[in-house]
Amino acid sequence: MRMSTLHHSSTWSSMLHLFKTGRLWFPDDFYATSEPLAPSEKAPASLQSTYDAWFTSRLLPRGETLVPGAHRRVSLTNLKLAFIIIRTCAVEFFAHILSLHPIRTTLMLSLNVVRSLFPAFRGYSQALIIDELQCLITSGNFTWSRLLNLVATELVRRIFESLLDSFAASNETVVVDSAKFYVEYVQMEQRVRLDIPTLSDPVVRDLLHESDLFARSFSGSGFGLLSPLDFIHIISLVTEIFSHLLLIFSLTGGATHYGVLLLSIFSATVPLFVTWFGCPDAHSETLYSPREARAADRQEKMRNLAYNEAHRPEIELFGLGDWILKTWASARKVVLDSDQNQQLRESSIISKLNFADFLFALQNIPLVLLLQTSSASLGSLTLYRSSIQSVILASRNLLATSRMVFQGIFFMSAFCAGKNLKPKLQPRAEDVVPYQTSVSGATIKAHGLSYTYPGCSEPALKDVSFTLQSGETLAIVGYNGSGKSTLAKVLLRIIDHDSGELCVNGVDIRRYDPYDYHQHLTGVFQGFSKFNTTVRENVGLGRVEKMRSRAAIESAIHLAEADSVVNSLPYGLRQILETPGFESMSYAGCTASPRQHGLSGGEWQRLSIARAFMRANELQVDLLLFDEPTSSLDAQAQKQIFDTIERISRSPTTGDRTKSVIFITHRLSTARRADKVAMMENGTISEFGTHAELLAMGGGYAALYRASE
């Protein structure tokens, strides 16, 4: 075996055409109901969609389901599911990534293949130097100039490699950053467009959890995964292995050499088979049983309670310390027992054997055999040994990367399926009816409305029926827990009623596009949001189109009687408000903002009312709904707010009613202002009529009114 047999191979394998246009298929009626697909142990033969493949991959025997983020086992069923995912969404996904930077992405793929050939060329170049040096010394014609010439050539090659690596890294950064932005944008978009009923679905939450893991893996913070773009790494490793094998075969000739080669291949592949068959998957420990998953979840919740300072007052007030410790300890023991059992399963005899020294000695046998042949040179032996070692290392990396990419396929399916989730409150395109504003206010007719919160056995609303004519004002009163706020959320189309009928302006509310419907109403929630941002933005979020209009902001603040609140702040509208329980994030080189300012409950409530008033004067708004809007205000301030609501609901020129008003209140003195009063008890409207009519009835409303006097 002489060095003259070494030669540069120009054989290049053609790249697989992975990018082609396609369209995801997702059943239009899947989210018409909240029922998930029935569990099964095997993938159905009729699997067509990305969602179906993702859902089926999480199913375990006996009807159990994998914890979100758990790794899938390498099995025939999961391999079939992975193929379905690649066919239905992977090609389209990577085609979109390619379209972001077509030239740069193609260049990135090409450069990674080229760079994967560098190790083989490096070994070839170094072998040439060794052989040349050996020849010069043994012939007695050694000259430093010849040696320096070879070293200079090697140095130039390394400089070229370094420059190419630098350019490739810079180019790859642009491609990966673009892909990262695209994935994170899609992730944000699907979060903001999904409604509460959709997000409350446990299956949807699991889907979005794994979709988040996929998105985070682009930033290197995934659930133990490589970046999804590291499928390129597989191509590079295959190319590297192929190039080294070419060198090995070029150095092999004759029966003796082929025997040596087989021995080398055997020594290289034994550890791979031992790793694959003898030892469990490194990620199998994440395959918790349902009991272990619940314990892990409870353990983390208890840890968060203990470490989060926002919960400290309640922990001390209610003496929750011992309970937290006891609950955490119980859950922690379950998790530790699970980990211990996993370690016992991994502690097989074969996994305890140390193959490193044995294989190192075994791979020296080919060198001893080759040294006995006169044709073997020092350079060829060095190259042969380095190529064998490179093949072993690259094969191990290929195996590990392939496993990671296999898991990433299922997380990618969650991401792709998440893009096609339809909000449950969104009607079919053929059923959508444009909202028609009424000049005298919205008309609402409810009949037999019922609603049960997910996971609850008792309904929050039961057979609720009432009629509100256009321009009327309705006060909803009742004891705590009677369903008042739940009814408000149904009327505002935040949640959907389970049964019954609800019509607004003569149209079934389910036929309105929620976004279109919300443009024609405004309101205040009992648990209104407190944003850690400026006063301008806290108010302007009620009408983002006019957030830059100082006049609109100040008008809404004036209507909410919040002028004194804003004027008392050091920076006025530019004042950043400190929200209760908010923990600011600090970064290197940054200091906390000195402009943050806290507000009282009443001051926050005035700003929430101002936020609602941002659009209350708009002509297209014909329904105002306020849930306990003045609970933190004194009687005088309350009267001023309701006087403003009354004024806004009427035409400034004719005085006629132009908006319907619904408000929930625990102050029955305020309820007297309404045209109609609804008394709620145990999730239903027990009494409905005017204030005088309900007093004359002598029922629950009359008793509540007398008790409040």
N, C-alpha and C positions, 0 to 999 in steps of 0.2 A: 504494500500500500504506500504509494509515493505521493508527495505533495503535488506532483504534476497532474494528479487526477482531480484536484480541486478546480472547480470552475464556477463562474457566476451564472446562475440560472435566471433566464428572463421570462420564465413561465409565470403568468398572472392569471388568477381565477377571476372570472367575471362576477361583478357584484349582483346580488339578488335584488330584483326590482321590488322594493317593499312599499313604495308609495304609489298609491292609485286612489282615485276619488271613489267615494262610496257614501252610503247614507245609513245612519243608524235606524234600525227598526225598533219601535217601542209601541206596545199595545195601547191604543187610544183610551180604552176603557179600564185600564189597569187601576187607575186611581179614582175610578168612579165609586169604588168601595174601599173600605179600610182593611179588607181581609187579605192576608198574604197568601202566597202560593202554599199549597199543602206540602208538608215535609215528606221527603222520600229518601231512601238510602242510595238510590242510583239516579243518575241524570236521565230525565225523560228523553225519549227518542225525538220528541217534537220540539226540543229546545230551539228557539229561533233568535231570541233577543239577548243583548248583553246583560240585562237585568236578570233574566232567567238563569244564565250561566253563573253570574255572581251569587245569586241566592242559593242555587243548588250546591255550589262549592262550599258553603258554610254548613251544610247539613251533615250530621253525624248519625250513626246507627241509634236506634231507640228514640228517634225524634228529637235528639239534642241538637244544639246549634253552637257553632264556634263563637267564641268571644270576639267582638269586633277588633280587628287588627291581628288576630291569630294567623299563623302561617298554615298554609294548606299542605297536606301530605302529598308526596309524589306518588300518585297512583294512576291506574289506567283511566279511571273516571275523571280525575282532575286533569289529566293530559288531554282528554277529549274536550273538557270544558275550556281549557286554555286555548285549544284550537278554535273553538267557537268564538271566544273573545277576540282572538287575533283576526278572525275572518270578519266579525261584525263591527269592531271598533278600533283595533290597534292600527290597521292600515290607514284608516281615516285620520286617527290622531297624529301619527307620524307624518302623514301627508300634510297636515296643517302645520306641524312644526317645520317641515321643509319649506312650506310656502312663506314663512316669516322671513327667512333669509336663504333663498334657493342656492345662490352661488356659494355663500359662506358655509352652508350646511353640507353641500356636496364636497367642498374643499376640505371640511373637517373630516368627513368620512374617508376621503382619499389620503389625507395626511396621516390619519391614524393607521391605515394599512401600510403606508410607506414607512412610518416610524416603527411598526412592528417588525420590519425586516432589518432594522439597525443592529439588534443583538447578533444575528447571524453574520452580517457583514463585519461587525466588530471582531467576532471570533476568527473570521477568515483573515482579516487584516493582521491581527496579532499573531496568528499562526504563520503567516508569511514572514513576519519579522523574526520569529523564533527560528524558522527553518533557514532563513538567510544568515542569521547569526551563527547557527550551527554549522552551516556550509563554510562560512568564512573561517571559523575557528579550526575545523577539522582539515581544511585545505591548506592552512598556513598563509592564506592571502588576506588576512584580516586588515581592513582599513577603517579608520574612524569616519571618514567621509561617507562611505557607503552606509554605515550604520546610522549616521546623522540624517542621511537622505531618507531612509526608511522611517525614522522617528518623526521627521518633519512632515512626511506624507500622512502618517497616522495623526499628527497634531492638526493638520488641515482638515482631515476627515472629521475629527471630533469638533472642531470649530463649526464646520458646516452642520453637523448634527445639532449642536447647541443653538445655532441661529434658526434652524428649521423648527426645533422644539419650542423656541421662544415665540416664533410667529404662529405656530399651531396652537399654542396655549392662549395667545391673545385672540385669535380667531374663534377658538372654542368658547372663550368667555362671552363674546358677543352673542353667539348662538344660544348658549345655555341661559344667559340673562333674558334673552327674548322669550325663550320657552318658559322660563320661570315666571316672567310677567304675565304671559298668556294664561298659564295654569292658575296662578293666584287670582287673576282677574275673573276667570270663569268660576272659580271657587267662591269668590265674594259675590258675584252676580247671582249664583244659584242660592246663596244664603239669603240675600235681601229680597228675592222675588218669591220665595216660598212662604206660605202663610202658616199661622199657628196650628191649625188642624193637621197640616202635612208634617210639620216639624214635631208634632206630638206622637206621630206614628213610630213605634219602636223599631220597625224594620227600616224606616227612612232614616232614623237617627243612626242606626248601625251603618247604613250605606254612606251617609255623610261623614261618619267617623273614619271609615276606610278611605273615602275620597280625600279627606284632610291629610291622612297619612301619605297618600300618593303625592299631593301637592307639596307637602313639607319635604318630601324626599328630594325635590329639586334643589333645595337649599342645604342638603346634606344633613337634615335633621329628621329623617324619616324613621320608621320603626325598625331600625336595624337593616335598612335596605340601602343598596347603592342607588345613585340617581337613575331614573328610568332611561336616561340617555346613555347609560353605560352598556346598553346592548351593543354599542360600538366596540366596547372592550372585548366582547366575545369574538367579533370579527377579527380584531387585532390579535387576540390570543391564538385563534385558529391559524392565522397567517404566520405568526411567529413559530408555532409548532411545525407547520408545514415547511417553513424555510430551514429549520434545524434538521428536520427529517431528510430534506434534500441533501444537506451536507453530510449527514450520517451515511446515507446510502451511497453518496459519491465516494466515500472513503471505504466502502465495503466491497470486497470482491473475493470470490472463492468460498468453498464450503466452511473453512475454518472461520472466516470473517463473518459469515451469516450466522454461524453458531454463536459467535461472540455477540452479534447484534441481538439475537433472540434472548440470550442471557441478560443483556442490558435492558431490553424491553420488559422482560419479566420482572427484573428488580425495580423498574420504574413504575410498573402498573400494580404490583402487589399492594403498596400502601393505599392506592386509590380504591381498590376493591375492598380492602379492610375498612377504610373510612366509610364507604357507601353501605356495605352490608353488615359489617361487624358492629358499628356504632350507630346509635340513634341520631336523628337529625338534630343539629345544634339548636334548632328553633322549636323542637317538639315540646319543650317545657312551656311554651305559651298556649298549648292546647289544653286549657283548663276544662274541667268538668263544670257543669252549671253551678254546683255547690262551691267549688273553688273560685269560680269567677265572681260569685256574689261576695265571697269572703274578701277577695282582692279589692273589689270595689268598695266594700264597707271599710276596709283597712285604710284606704286612701281618703275616704270621706272623714273618718275620725282624725286622721293626721291633719287634714286641712282645717278642721274645727279647732284643733289644738294650737296650730301655728298661725292662724289668721287673726290678727289683732282686731279686726272688725267685729268678731264674734265674742271678744273678751267680756264686754259688759253683761251679756246674757249668760255666759258660762258662770260668771261670778254670782250674778243675781239669782239664778235658778239652781246653783250648786251642781253643775253638770260635769265637774272634773272627774269624779269617781266613775260616773257612767261612761264617759269618753274612754278612760283608761281600761275599764273592764271590757267594753265592746271592742276596742282596738286589740287588746290582748287575745280575746277569743278568735277574732278574724285572723290575726297574725299567726296564731298556732296552726290554723287550717292551711294557710299559705306555706308556712315552713314545712309542714308535714308533706304537702304536695311536692315541694322542691326536693325534700329528702327522698321521697319515693322515686322521683325522677332520677336522682343520682344513683340510687340502687339499681335501677333498670339499666343505667349506662355503665355500671361497674362490672361488665363482663370480663372474663379472663383475657379474651382476645384484645379488648380495648386497653388492657393494662400492659400489654407487651410493648417494649420499647424497640421499635423497628429502625430507629435512626442509625444506631451504630452498626446493626446487622446489615442494613442496606448499603451503608457507606463502604463496608468491607466487601460486600458482594459486587458493587460496581467497580471495584479495583481489579477484579479477576480479568475482565476484558483487556485491561491495560497490560497485565502480566503476559497474557497470551499473545497480544499484538507485538510486544517487545521481542518475542522470540522470532519474529519474521524480519528478514533483512530489509524489506521494503518499508518498514515503518519508520517514520521520522518523528522527531520530538514535537514539531509543529502539528503534525497530523494527530498525534496522540493527545496533545493539549486540546486541539479543536474537537476531537472525538469526545473527550471527557466533558468539556464545557457544553457541548451540544446536548449530550445525554442529560446533564444536570438541568439545562435550560428547558428541555422537553418535560422533565419531571415537574419543575416549578410551574411552568406554563400550564401543564395539564391539571395540576392541583388548583391553580387560580381559575382555570376554565370551569372546573367542576363547581367551585364555590360560587363563581359569578353566575353560572347557569341556574343554580338553585335560587340565588337571589332574584334573578330576572324572572324565574318561574313564579315566585311569590308576588313580584311586582306586577305581573300580568293581571292578577285578580284584584289588586288595588287599583290598577288602571281601569278595570271594568267598572269598579264602583264610581270612579271619577266620570267615566263616559256615561254610565247610566244616570248619574246625578244630574248631568246636563239636560236630560230628557224628562226629569220629574215635572209633573204638572201640579200646580197648587190645587188642593182639593176644592177650594172655593171658586176656582176658575171654571165657568161653564164651557160646554162645547161651542165651537165657533158657530155652528149652525143654530144654536139656541140663544146666542147673545142678543139682547135687546138694548139699544142705546137709551140712556137715562134721559127722560124728558122733564125738565124743570117745571114745576108748577108755579104760577105767578102768585098764588096765595098760600104757598107752603105745602109740604109733603103730606100725603094721606097714607096712613098706616093701618092695615087690617091684619091682626094676628088671630089665628084659630088653632087651638090644640097644640101649642108649641111645647116641646119637651126636649130636654138636653141633659146628658149625663157625662161628667168629666171622665176622661180615660182612666181606667183603673179603679173607679168608684162604683159601688153597688147601688147607691141611692142617687136618683136623679136630682140635679140642681134646679131644674125647671120641670113642672108637671102640668100639662094641659092649660097653658097660659093663653087666654083669649081676651082681646080688647080691640077697640077701634078708635083711632085718632083722626079727626077730620082736619082738612087743610087749614092752617092758621091757628089751630088750637094749641094750648099749653097743657101738658100732662105732668103731674107730679107723682112720682113713685115713692111710696113710703113703706116702712115695715121694719121688723126687728133685724138685727144682724144675722146673716146667714139665711135670709129668706129668699135669696135669689135675685136681688135687685141688680147687682153689678153684672151677674151672668146674663140677665135679660138685656142690659145695656150693650154688652159685647155682641149678642146675637143681632140686635137692632143695628149696630154699627158694622155688621158683617166682618167681625173679627173672628168669631167662631160660627159654626154652622149648627142649626137645630137638627136634632135627630129625627123628629117627626112633627107633624102639623104643617101649617101653611102660614107664610108671612108674605104679604103683598105690600109694596110701596108704590104709590101712584098707580095702582091697578095692575102692577106687574109682579110676578113671583120674583122675590129678591134673588133667588138662585139663578135667574137669567141675566142679571146685571154683571158686567165685568167689575170685579171689586175695585180696581183702580178708578174706573169711571164713576162708580157709585160714591167712592170716598171724596171725589172732587166736588160733590154736591152737598156735603155736610161738614160739620165741625163739632168738636166736643172736648171735654176734659175727663180724663180717667181718674178714678179714685186713687190709684197708685201711679200717678203721673211720673214721667221721667225727669231726672235732674242730671243735666249734662255738664260734664267738667269742661266747660268752654266759656266763651264770653256771653254777656247778657244779650248782645245783639243776636247771636246764633241761637241761644236758648229760646228767644221769642221768635226769631225769623224762621225757625224750622216749621212753624205753622203754615208758612207759605214761602217755600224756598225760592220761588220765582221773584219774590220781592225782598229777599234777605238783604240785598244791597241798598234798598230804598230806606234811607233814614226816616223819611216822612211816614212811611207805612209802619215802621217799627215803633216810632214815637206815638203814632196814632193808636196802635194796639195797646201800648203801655198805658196811655192816657185812659182808654176805655176800661182797662182793668184796674184803674185807680192805683197804679204802681209807680207813678211819677216820683213820689217821695222816696221809694225804695231805690230807684236808679240814681236819683240825685244825691243820695247819701253815700253812694259808692265812690271810692277815690278816683276811679277811671271811667265812671259812667257806663255807657254802652260797651266800652272796651274792657270792662272789668271781667277777669276770669273768675268763675265761681267754683268754689270748692265743694264737691259733692260728698255727702256722708258716706264713710266707708271706702272712699276712693283711695287707692294706693298708686301714687305716681311712679312711673318708671324712670330710673336714672341711667344716664349713659356717661361714658368716660369723657371728661372735659366739659360736662354740662352741669349746671346748678339749678336748683328748684326755682320756679318762677316766684318772684316776690309779690306778684299782683293777685294771687289767689285770695278769695274772700268768701267767708261763709255767710249763709243766710238762715233766717229762722224759718220754721214751717209755714207760717203765714206769708212771709215774703216769697218763698218758693211757690206757694199756691197762687199768688198774684201773677207771677211770671207764667205759670202754666195757663192761667186764664187769658193772659195777654197773647200767648201762643195760639189759643183757640180763636181769639178775636182777630188774628191776622187775616183770616179768610171769612169771618162771620158777615162782613159787610158786602161780600161779593154777591152779585145778582144771581149767579147760578147755585148758590147755597140756599137750600130751602128747608134744612133740618138742623137744629142745634140740640145737642145732647150733652148734658153736664151731670157727671156722677160725683156727688158731694163736692161741688166746686168751692164751697165756702166753709168747709168743716173746721179750718184753722183760723177763721176770721171772726172778729167780734160782730155784734148785731148790727151796728151802724155800717160797717164795711160790707156786710152781707146784703143789707138793703140797697146800698149803692150799686153793687154788682148786679143784683136782679133787676133794678131799675134800668141799668144799661142793657141787659139782655132783652127786656121788654121794649126798649127803644130801638134796638137793632132789628127786632123781629117785625117792625112796622115800616111802612114806606115813609120817608122823610117829607114827602109832599102831601100825600092824601091821608096818612095815618092808618091806612088799611094794613091788615096782617099780610106779610109776604113770606113769613117763615114759620114753620111749626117748631115748637120747643118741648123738649122732654128733660126734666131734671129730677135727679134722685136726691133726697134730703132726709135727714133725721130730725130736722126742725119743722114741726108741723105748723108753726106760725108762718113759715115760708110757703107751705103747701096750699094755704088759703089763696095765694095769688093765682093758682092754676085754674084753668077752665074745668079740668077733670082731675080726679085723684084716684090712683090705683093702690089699694092696700094689698101688700104681698105677705103671705104666710106659708111657710113650709114649701116654698118653690112654686106657688101658684097665686093668682090674683083672687083673693077671697071677696073683695068688695071693690066696686068701680062706680064712680059717679062724681057729682060735684061735692065740694066741701060740706055744703048745707045738707045735701041728701045723705051723705055718710054719717053725719052727726045725728040726723033724724033716725037713721037705722038703729043706732045704739049698739053697734057691733064692735069689732076689734078696733076699727079706726077711732070711734068715739072714745073707747077706753084708753087708747094710746094718747089721744089728744088731751083728755082730762088729766092723765098722768103727767103730761108735759107742762101743764099750766102752773 
